[in-house]
Amino acid sequence: MFSFSTTVQPQVTVHLINAFHSLKGSAVASPNQNHKRDTSPENDQQNREPTLSLRDLGLADLRTEQLGELVGRLLPCLSHAHNLHRPLPQPSGWRASHVSSSSFFQNKHGFLDRTAGVLGVPAFCRQRPSPVQTVCTDLQYLPVLIQARGFKTLKSKTRRLQSSSERPVESEGYTPSFMKGLLTRDKVPHVDSLAELLRNKNIPEAQHDSFKTGFLEGIMRSQAHSLRLQETFRKSRMIVWVLLILGVYVLYKYSFLSVRFRAPPGMDMAMDPVQIKNVTFEHVKGVEEAKNELLEVVEFLKNPQKFTVLGGKLPKGVLLVGPPGTGKTLLARAVAGEADVPFFYASGSEFDEMFVGVGASRIRNLFKEAKANAPCVVFLDELDSVGGKRIESPMHPYSRQTINQLLAEMDGFKPNEGVIVIGATNFPEALDNALIRPGRFDMQVAVPRPDVKGRTEILKWYLRKIKVDPDIQAEVIARGTVGFTGAELENLVNQAALKAAVDGKDIVSMTELEFAKDKMLMGPERRSVEIDAKNKKITAYHESGHAIVAYYTKDAMPINKATIMPRGATLGHVSMLPENDRWSETRSQLLAQMDVSMGGRVAEELVFGAENITSGASSDFDNATKIAKMMVTHFGMSDKLGVMTYNDLSKQSPETQAAIEQEVRILLRDSYERAKNILKTHTKEHKSLAEALLTYETLDAKEIQMVVEGKTLDCR
């Protein structure tokens, strides 16, 4: 008798179904040999599918009475008593079938027609289905999940031969592994001793010693391998712990690593003071008023008892206000260098972080270090980035923590003695009112652009650092650099030195300085640009028109240079330099600037005709229109509109806007007529100057004067 598990896998069920199908085919073939088989492609495909026999399933030794027990174990829900008149089973949603039924009708519709066949005679179906056929038919209505696939994989011939060659040769009674495990699952013996294992394995008596020796060697090797694994794991765990402890120790021992790896970064960043000894007020040029203001601060730092005896207190802060490049940072360094005190430097952007509270923490650290090194100077550059006006913003609810901390450190509950804060900004109007009040920034020092005298001093200071021609006139360069800051003048000298080095000269002359000035004012020369003769002639007459109008207009600025060499975005340029800095301009000077701007278009119209005027005068018209609007709306120079100012024209009435436009148009028209009269009167000089520009491309002030006076340029 055999034992069989009641838990059947779907694959096993499929194999059993196929085996039953083969049994059914063999059973039906003998009594119905005279029936012709269906030769349709579907049946051919079914016939080609691999089938398993009972011998392949290990059931070749089953007797007839054991078949019922096998079916009962596999399908306990089936009844052993099958009758032909049981109610029709309800077809389920599952329609996958790999077993041929007893009739074509049942194959097509899924159930057996219990009524009469064709013409009442059941001639096309079997009258007596066999028991195997009944089991296979009922399998279609059981709630069993049968694995089915719609494709088959076919091994190549080489792989089939290889697999067949590698397969061990078994006897005729070979049972597949899955069926052997299924049939013998309940027969696995439990071994309690080595002797019992030897008996169960049927090992000959002569081989018992060898088996025992091999068994012991395997156990010893397994134990040795386990010990090696345990030792390796123990060593690895010890190394990890040592490295972890060492890393924690290094992080807490060295502060520069802790600042880098702690979160958020920069919370405990230390500020180190700098001793400034090589910068004094002798290095600061062109801002004498600012130097005089800061000399008082230096005296406070050097001798504080001199002022405290009278009840005075050290100033809390000094705010330096001015455009970029005027020397605010240099002034702060000079204060620290003159007083010989520690100097702390920080930029406003260093206190702006994405982490909440980092900026306030850095402010605290900065003033903590400053108080420890008092008296000292703390310089905060770009103060507007951290001290801007406080606003209520739901998007940035913590943006005011940094400035609040700065306000508290400068003038809070705790006194701040011996620390002078020097702030620098380009936008004082953007600072918070609580920051610039007395008690925090007691002094506001303006650092403007240098005047002619200041520019001359700055140029001489930087020219001392390079090899220059003794005949260089720094005053001439200073007059031609109106509005230049100290940083721009330093750059001008450096550009001149580079130009002299490129040209292979030993010293820097006025030529290189003029070249550097023109490059900074008008852009670099574009000598590679090819301009045809017609456009070059139009440019020469256009620029000479500007020069002639400027030469013969009373209040126009003196001419410095005229050129038709393309520079930057322009094809030509006439530069004019004032004799002195202009702090204010008269009506006649403004009208003269407008007349000079109109000279280019007037020259084109008079020489080439109204049909051949060009678009090169667009920038001239912009300049003239801007001056005319300022005269009407801001300077009160309109007789019709009076001395009233009009800042926002969009808020004015239509009548006022029309009146302003009319006044501006009148000023521009009058200026155009004045320029036309000058050029008509001096046509000969205009033509001579244009031809000289076509010949030499660039003329300075002396050469322009010689051409206008009718002299020849023999020196060129």
C-alpha positions in Angstrom: 0.0 0.0 0.0 1.3 3.5 -0.7 0.7 6.9 1.0 -0.2 10.0 -0.8 -0.4 13.6 0.5 -3.7 15.4 0.2 -2.1 18.7 -0.7 -1.5 18.6 -4.4 0.4 21.2 -6.4 -1.2 22.6 -9.6 1.7 21.2 -11.6 1.1 17.7 -10.3 -2.5 18.0 -11.2 -1.7 19.0 -14.7 0.6 16.0 -15.1 -2.0 13.7 -13.8 -4.6 15.1 -16.1 -2.3 14.5 -19.1 -1.7 11.0 -17.9 -5.4 10.4 -17.6 -5.9 11.8 -21.0 -3.4 9.4 -22.5 -5.2 6.5 -20.7 -8.5 7.7 -22.1 -7.0 7.8 -25.6 -5.7 4.3 -25.3 -8.9 3.0 -23.9 -11.0 4.5 -26.6 -8.8 3.5 -29.5 -9.3 -0.3 -29.1 -13.1 -0.5 -29.4 -13.4 2.3 -31.9 -10.7 1.5 -34.4 -13.0 1.8 -37.3 -13.7 5.5 -36.5 -11.7 8.0 -38.4 -9.6 10.4 -36.5 -10.0 14.2 -36.9 -7.1 15.5 -39.1 -7.7 19.2 -38.5 -4.7 21.4 -37.7 -6.0 21.8 -34.2 -6.0 18.1 -33.5 -2.6 17.8 -35.1 -1.2 20.4 -32.7 -2.8 18.6 -29.8 -1.3 15.3 -31.0 2.1 16.8 -31.2 2.0 18.1 -27.6 4.1 15.9 -25.2 2.2 13.5 -22.9 3.2 11.6 -19.9 2.4 7.9 -19.3 1.7 6.3 -15.9 5.2 4.9 -15.9 6.7 8.5 -16.2 4.6 9.5 -13.2 5.7 6.5 -11.2 2.2 4.9 -11.3 3.0 1.9 -13.5 2.6 -0.5 -10.5 -0.8 0.8 -9.6 -3.6 -1.8 -9.5 -7.1 -1.2 -10.5 -8.4 -1.0 -6.9 -5.7 1.6 -6.1 -6.8 3.9 -8.8 -9.9 4.9 -6.8 -7.8 5.8 -3.8 -5.5 7.9 -5.9 -8.4 9.8 -7.3 -9.9 10.2 -3.9 -6.7 11.6 -2.5 -6.2 14.1 -5.4 -9.9 15.1 -5.8 -11.7 14.6 -2.5 -14.7 16.6 -3.7 -15.6 14.1 -6.4 -18.1 11.5 -5.6 -17.3 7.9 -6.4 -20.8 7.2 -7.4 -21.2 8.8 -10.9 -24.6 8.6 -12.5 -25.5 9.9 -15.9 -28.6 11.8 -14.7 -27.0 14.1 -12.2 -27.8 17.8 -12.6 -25.8 19.8 -15.1 -22.7 21.5 -13.6 -22.6 25.2 -13.8 -19.7 26.3 -16.0 -17.2 28.6 -14.2 -15.3 31.5 -15.6 -12.3 29.2 -16.2 -12.3 27.7 -19.8 -8.8 26.5 -20.1 -9.0 22.7 -21.0 -6.2 20.4 -22.1 -8.4 17.2 -22.1 -10.6 16.2 -25.0 -14.2 15.5 -24.1 -16.4 12.6 -25.2 -18.1 14.6 -28.0 -17.6 17.7 -30.2 -20.6 19.3 -28.5 -19.0 19.1 -25.1 -15.7 20.4 -26.4 -17.4 23.4 -27.9 -20.0 24.3 -25.2 -18.4 22.9 -22.1 -21.2 20.6 -21.0 -22.7 17.3 -22.1 -25.9 17.3 -24.0 -28.2 14.9 -22.1 -31.0 15.1 -24.7 -31.1 13.3 -27.9 -28.5 13.8 -30.5 -29.1 14.6 -34.1 -32.5 13.4 -35.2 -33.0 11.9 -31.8 -30.3 9.4 -32.2 -27.1 9.9 -30.2 -24.9 8.6 -32.9 -22.2 11.2 -32.6 -21.3 10.8 -28.9 -20.2 7.9 -26.8 -23.0 6.2 -25.0 -20.8 4.9 -22.2 -18.1 7.1 -21.0 -15.3 5.3 -19.2 -14.5 6.2 -15.6 -11.3 7.9 -16.6 -13.3 10.0 -19.1 -15.8 10.9 -16.4 -13.0 12.1 -14.1 -11.4 14.1 -16.8 -14.7 15.7 -17.7 -15.4 16.7 -14.1 -12.0 18.2 -13.8 -13.2 21.1 -15.9 -15.8 22.2 -13.2 -13.6 22.0 -10.2 -12.4 25.2 -8.5 -8.8 24.2 -9.0 -6.2 26.7 -10.4 -4.4 24.9 -13.1 -1.3 26.6 -14.5 -1.7 26.9 -18.3 0.6 28.7 -20.8 -0.1 29.8 -24.3 3.3 29.1 -25.7 5.9 26.4 -25.6 9.7 26.7 -25.6 11.6 24.4 -27.8 15.2 23.6 -26.9 17.7 23.5 -29.7 18.9 20.2 -31.0 22.3 20.7 -29.4 20.9 21.5 -26.0 18.5 18.6 -26.2 21.3 16.2 -27.0 23.4 17.7 -24.3 20.7 17.5 -21.7 19.9 13.9 -22.7 23.6 13.0 -22.6 24.1 14.5 -19.1 20.9 12.8 -17.8 21.8 9.7 -15.8 20.6 6.4 -17.1 17.7 5.2 -15.0 16.0 2.0 -15.0 12.6 1.4 -16.5 11.0 2.0 -13.2 12.4 5.5 -13.0 10.1 7.9 -11.0 10.4 11.7 -11.4 11.7 13.6 -8.4 8.5 15.5 -7.8 6.4 12.3 -7.8 9.0 10.5 -5.7 8.9 13.3 -3.1 5.1 13.3 -3.2 4.8 9.6 -2.8 7.5 9.3 -0.1 6.9 12.5 1.9 5.4 10.6 4.8 8.1 7.9 4.7 11.2 10.0 5.5 13.0 8.1 8.3 14.2 9.9 11.4 17.8 8.9 12.2 19.0 9.0 15.8 22.4 7.4 15.5 25.2 6.9 13.0 24.6 3.1 13.0 21.0 3.6 12.1 22.0 5.9 9.3 24.4 3.2 8.0 21.6 0.7 8.0 19.2 3.0 6.2 21.8 3.8 3.5 22.5 0.1 3.0 26.2 0.7 3.1 28.3 -2.5 2.9 30.1 -3.5 6.1 33.5 -3.0 4.5 32.9 0.7 3.9 31.6 1.6 7.3 35.0 2.8 8.5 35.5 5.0 5.5 32.0 6.5 5.8 32.5 7.3 9.5 35.9 8.9 8.8 34.5 11.1 6.0 31.5 12.0 8.1 33.7 13.1 11.0 36.0 15.1 8.7 33.0 16.9 7.2 31.8 17.8 10.7 35.2 19.1 11.7 35.6 21.2 8.6 32.2 22.7 9.1 33.1 23.6 12.6 36.4 25.1 11.6 34.6 27.1 8.9 32.1 28.4 11.4 34.9 29.4 13.8 36.7 31.3 11.1 33.5 33.2 10.2 32.9 34.1 13.8 36.5 35.3 14.2 36.3 37.5 11.1 33.0 39.0 12.2 34.5 39.8 15.6 37.5 41.5 14.1 35.4 43.5 11.7 33.1 44.7 14.5 36.1 45.7 16.6 37.6 47.7 13.7 34.3 49.5 13.0 34.0 50.5 16.7 37.6 51.8 16.8 37.1 53.9 13.7 33.8 55.3 15.0 35.4 56.3 18.3 38.4 57.8 16.5 36.2 59.8 14.2 34.1 61.2 17.0 37.2 62.2 18.9 38.7 64.0 15.9 35.4 65.9 15.3 35.3 67.2 18.8 39.1 67.8 19.1 39.6 70.0 16.1 37.4 73.0 15.7 37.9 73.4 11.9 36.5 70.0 11.3 33.6 70.5 13.7 32.6 73.7 11.9 32.6 71.8 8.6 30.6 68.8 9.6 28.2 70.1 12.2 24.7 70.9 11.1 23.8 73.6 10.3 27.3 74.7 9.1 28.9 77.9 10.3 27.0 78.1 13.5 30.1 78.4 15.6 32.5 80.0 13.0 35.2 82.0 14.7 36.4 85.4 13.5 40.1 86.0 13.7 41.4 89.6 13.9 43.9 91.1 11.4 46.7 93.4 12.3 46.8 96.2 9.7 50.2 98.0 9.8 51.0 98.6 6.1 48.0 100.8 5.3 47.7 104.4 6.6 46.0 107.6 5.6 49.0 108.3 3.3 47.6 105.6 1.0 44.2 107.3 0.8 44.0 110.0 -1.9 41.2 112.2 -3.3 38.9 112.0 -0.2 40.3 114.6 2.2 37.1 115.4 3.9 36.4 111.7 4.7 40.0 111.4 6.0 39.5 114.3 8.4 36.3 112.8 9.7 38.0 109.5 10.5 41.0 111.1 12.1 38.8 111.7 15.1 38.0 108.0 15.4 41.7 107.3 15.2 42.3 109.7 18.1 39.5 107.9 20.1 41.3 104.6 19.6 44.8 105.9 20.4 44.0 108.0 23.4 40.5 107.4 24.7 41.3 109.1 28.1 41.6 112.4 26.3 37.9 112.4 25.5 36.5 110.5 28.5 38.0 113.1 30.9 35.5 115.6 29.6 32.6 113.1 29.7 32.7 112.1 26.1 32.2 108.5 24.9 33.7 106.6 22.2 31.5 106.5 19.0 29.7 103.2 18.4 29.8 103.2 14.7 30.8 105.1 11.5 28.8 104.7 8.3 30.7 105.2 5.0 28.4 106.1 2.1 29.5 106.4 -1.5 29.5 104.9 -5.0 31.5 101.7 -5.6 35.3 102.1 -6.0 35.7 105.4 -4.1 37.8 103.8 -1.3 35.5 103.0 1.6 37.2 99.7 2.4 40.6 101.4 2.1 39.5 104.1 4.6 38.5 101.4 7.1 41.8 99.6 6.8 43.6 102.9 7.2 41.7 103.6 10.4 42.8 100.3 11.9 46.4 100.8 10.6 46.7 104.3 12.0 45.3 103.3 15.4 47.3 100.0 15.5 44.3 98.0 16.8 42.9 94.6 15.7 40.8 94.7 12.6 37.8 92.4 12.0 36.4 92.2 8.5 33.1 90.7 7.5 30.8 91.1 4.4 27.1 91.4 4.8 26.5 88.4 2.6 28.3 86.2 5.1 25.4 86.5 7.5 22.8 85.5 5.0 22.3 81.7 5.1 19.5 79.4 4.2 19.5 78.0 7.8 17.4 79.9 10.3 19.6 81.5 13.1 23.0 81.1 11.4 23.3 84.8 10.6 22.4 85.8 14.2 24.9 83.3 15.5 27.7 84.7 13.4 26.9 88.2 14.6 27.2 87.0 18.2 30.5 85.3 17.5 31.9 88.3 15.7 31.1 90.7 18.5 32.2 88.2 21.1 35.6 88.0 19.5 35.7 91.8 19.1 34.9 92.4 22.8 37.7 90.0 23.7 40.2 92.1 21.6 38.9 95.6 22.5 39.7 98.2 21.5 39.3 97.2 17.9 37.6 98.0 14.6 34.8 95.9 13.1 34.3 96.6 9.4 31.0 95.4 7.8 31.1 95.7 4.1 27.9 95.8 2.0 25.9 96.6 5.1 22.6 96.9 3.1 22.5 93.1 2.5 22.2 92.5 6.2 20.8 95.8 7.6 18.0 96.3 5.1 14.6 97.6 6.2 12.5 95.1 8.1 9.2 94.2 6.5 6.4 91.8 7.4 6.7 88.9 5.0 4.9 85.6 5.4 7.5 84.1 3.0 10.4 85.0 5.2 9.2 85.0 8.8 12.8 84.6 10.2 14.6 87.1 7.9 14.8 89.8 10.7 16.8 87.7 13.2 20.1 88.8 11.8 19.5 92.5 11.9 17.8 92.3 15.3 20.9 90.6 16.6 23.1 93.3 15.0 21.0 96.1 16.6 21.2 94.4 20.0 25.0 94.0 19.8 25.6 97.6 18.7 23.4 99.3 21.3 21.5 96.8 23.4 21.0 96.1 27.1 24.6 95.2 27.6 27.1 98.0 26.9 29.5 97.6 24.0 32.7 99.5 25.0 35.8 99.7 22.9 34.4 98.3 19.7 34.0 100.7 16.8 31.8 99.4 13.9 32.5 100.9 10.5 29.9 100.1 7.9 30.0 100.7 4.2 27.1 100.8 1.7 26.2 102.0 -1.7 22.5 102.4 -0.8 22.0 104.2 2.5 18.3 104.7 1.7 17.9 100.9 1.9 19.1 100.7 5.5 16.7 100.3 8.5 16.1 103.4 10.4 16.9 101.7 13.7 20.3 100.9 12.4 21.4 104.4 11.3 20.2 106.2 14.4 22.6 107.9 16.8 23.9 105.3 19.3 24.6 102.8 16.7 26.0 104.6 13.7 26.8 108.0 15.3 28.6 109.3 12.2 27.8 109.2 8.5 30.8 110.0 6.3 30.2 110.6 2.6 32.9 109.2 0.2 32.2 110.9 -3.2 33.9 110.5 -6.5 37.1 112.5 -6.6 37.3 115.9 -8.3 40.1 117.0 -10.6 42.5 117.6 -7.8 41.7 114.2 -6.3 42.0 112.4 -9.6 45.4 114.0 -10.2 46.7 112.8 -6.8 45.4 109.3 -7.4 47.0 109.2 -10.8 50.3 110.4 -9.5 50.2 107.8 -6.7 49.7 104.9 -9.1 52.1 106.3 -11.7 54.8 106.1 -9.1 54.5 102.3 -9.1 55.4 101.9 -12.8 58.0 103.2 -15.2 56.7 106.4 -16.8 57.9 109.1 -19.1 58.9 112.2 -17.1 56.9 114.4 -19.5 53.6 112.8 -18.6 51.0 115.3 -17.5 48.7 113.7 -15.0 46.5 116.8 -14.9 45.5 116.3 -18.6 44.4 112.7 -18.0 42.6 113.8 -14.8 40.6 116.4 -16.8 39.6 113.8 -19.3 38.4 111.3 -16.7 35.4 113.1 -15.2 33.4 110.8 -12.9 36.2 108.2 -12.6 36.6 106.6 -9.2 39.9 105.6 -7.6 39.5 102.0 -8.7 38.9 103.1 -12.3 41.9 105.3 -12.3 44.0 102.4 -11.0 42.7 100.3 -13.8 43.5 103.0 -16.4 47.2 103.1 -15.3 47.4 99.3 -15.4 45.9 99.2 -18.9 48.5 101.8 -20.1 51.3 99.7 -18.6 50.0 96.6 -20.4 49.7 98.5 -23.7 53.3 99.7 -23.4 54.5 96.1 -22.7 52.6 94.8 -25.7 54.2 97.4 -28.0 57.6 96.6 -26.6 58.3 100.0 -25.0 60.4 100.5 -21.9 58.3 103.2 -20.3 54.7 104.4 -20.3 54.0 107.6 -22.2 51.0 109.8 -22.7 50.1 107.8 -25.8 49.4 104.7 -23.8 47.5 106.7 -21.2 45.3 108.3 -23.8 44.8 104.9 -25.4 43.7 103.4 -22.0 41.4 106.3 -21.4 39.7 106.0 -24.8 39.4 102.3 -24.3 37.6 102.7 -21.0 35.4 105.6 -22.3 34.5 104.3 -25.8 35.5 100.7 -25.8 38.4 98.9 -27.6 39.3 99.7 -31.2 37.8 97.4 -33.9 40.5 97.6 -36.5 39.3 94.4 -38.1 36.0 95.9 -39.2 35.9 96.6 -42.9 33.9 99.8 -43.7 33.3 100.8 -47.4 34.3 104.2 -48.6 30.8 105.6 -48.7 30.0 104.8 -45.0 33.4 106.0 -44.0 32.9 109.3 -45.7 29.4 109.7 -44.1 31.0 109.0 -40.7 33.8 111.5 -41.3 31.3 114.3 -42.1 29.1 113.3 -39.2 31.8 113.5 -36.6 33.3 116.7 -38.2 29.9 118.3 -37.9 29.9 117.7 -34.1 33.4 119.1 -33.9 32.7 122.3 -35.9 29.6 123.1 -33.9 31.5 122.5 -30.7 34.4 124.6 -31.9 32.2 127.6 -32.8 29.7 127.4 -30.0 30.5 129.8 -27.1 29.6 127.7 -24.0 30.4 124.3 -25.4 33.1 122.1 -23.7 36.5 122.1 -25.3 37.2 119.3 -27.8 39.7 116.7 -26.7 39.7 114.2 -29.6 37.8 113.3 -32.8 38.0 109.9 -34.5 36.3 107.7 -37.1 37.9 104.5 -35.7 35.1 102.1 -34.7 35.1 101.6 -31.0 32.5 99.5 -29.1 29.1 100.1 -30.7 30.0 103.4 -32.4 31.6 104.1 -35.8 33.1 107.4 -34.6 33.4 109.6 -31.6 34.1 113.2 -30.6 35.2 113.6 -27.0 35.0 116.9 -25.1 36.6 117.6 -21.8 35.6 120.4 -19.4 38.4 122.7 -18.1 37.2 122.1 -14.5 34.6 119.9 -12.8 31.1 121.2 -13.4 29.1 121.2 -10.2 26.2 122.9 -11.9 25.3 123.9 -15.5 23.8 127.1 -16.9 21.1 127.3 -19.5 23.5 128.3 -22.2 25.8 125.3 -21.4 22.8 123.0 -21.7 21.7 124.5 -25.0 25.3 124.2 -26.3 25.3 120.5 -25.5 22.1 120.2 -27.5 23.5 122.1 -30.4 26.6 119.9 -30.5 24.4 116.8 -30.5 22.5 118.1 -33.5 25.6 118.8 -35.5 26.0 115.2 -36.9 22.5 115.0 -38.4 22.7 118.5 -39.8 26.0 117.7 -41.5 24.6 114.6 -43.2 21.6 116.6 -44.4 23.7 119.5 -45.8 26.3 117.4 -47.5 24.4 114.3 -48.7 20.8 115.6 -48.8 17.7 114.8 -46.8 17.2 111.5 -48.7 20.6 110.2 -47.6 20.5 110.8 -43.8 21.4 107.8 -41.7 20.4 106.3 -38.3 23.7 107.2 -36.8 22.3 110.2 -35.0 19.8 108.2 -32.8 22.1 108.4 -29.7 22.6 112.1 -30.3 18.8 112.7 -30.4 18.4 110.7 -27.2 20.9 112.9 -25.4 19.4 116.2 -26.7 15.9 115.1 -25.8 16.9 114.1 -22.3 18.5 117.5 -21.8 15.4 119.3 -23.1 13.1 117.4 -20.8 15.2 118.0 -17.8 15.2 121.7 -18.6 11.4 121.8 -18.9 10.3 119.4 -16.1 13.1 119.7 -13.5 15.2 122.8 -14.0 12.3 125.3 -14.5 13.8 126.7 -17.7 10.6 127.0 -19.7 8.8 130.3 -20.0 5.5 128.7 -20.6 5.5 126.2 -17.8 7.4 128.3 -15.3 9.5 127.0 -12.4 7.2 124.1 -11.5 8.7 120.6 -11.5 7.0 117.5 -13.0 8.5 114.3 -11.7 5.9 111.8 -12.9 4.4 112.8 -16.2 1.8 110.0 -16.1 0.1 111.7 -13.2 -0.3 115.0 -15.0 -3.3 116.1 -17.0 -3.4 115.7 -20.8 -3.1 119.4 -21.2 0.0 119.6 -19.1 1.6 116.6 -20.9 0.9 118.3 -24.2 2.4 121.6 -23.1 5.5 119.8 -21.9 5.9 118.0 -25.2 5.4 121.2 -27.1 8.1 123.0 -25.0 10.6 120.2 -25.6 9.9 120.2 -29.3 10.5 123.9 -29.5 13.9 123.6 -27.7 15.0 120.8 -30.0 13.9 122.6 -33.1 15.7 125.8 -32.2 18.8 123.8 -31.4 18.7 122.1 -34.8 18.4 125.5 -36.5 21.4 126.9 -34.6 23.6 124.0 -35.6 22.5 124.3 -39.3 23.4 128.0 -39.3 26.9 127.2 -37.9 27.6 124.5 -40.5 26.3 126.7 -43.4 28.6 129.5 -42.3 31.7 127.3 -41.9 31.3 124.9 -44.8 35.0 125.2 -45.8 36.3 124.3 -42.4 33.8 121.4 -42.2 35.0 120.0 -45.4 38.7 120.3 -44.4 38.1 118.6 -41.1 36.2 115.7 -42.7 39.0 115.1 -45.2 41.6 115.2 -42.4 39.6 112.5 -40.6 39.5 110.4 -43.7 43.2 110.7 -44.0 44.4 110.3 -40.4 41.3 108.7 -38.7 42.1 110.3 -35.3 42.9 113.9 -34.5 43.5 115.5 -31.1 42.6 119.0 -30.0 45.7 120.7 -31.4 45.4 119.0 -34.8 41.7 119.9 -35.0 42.6 123.6 -34.3 45.3 123.5 -37.0 42.9 122.1 -39.6 40.1 124.6 -38.7 42.7 127.5 -39.0 43.7 126.2 -42.5 47.1 124.9 -41.5 48.6 121.6 -42.8 49.5 118.7 -40.6 53.1 118.3 -41.6 53.9 116.6 -38.3 51.7 113.6 -39.3 
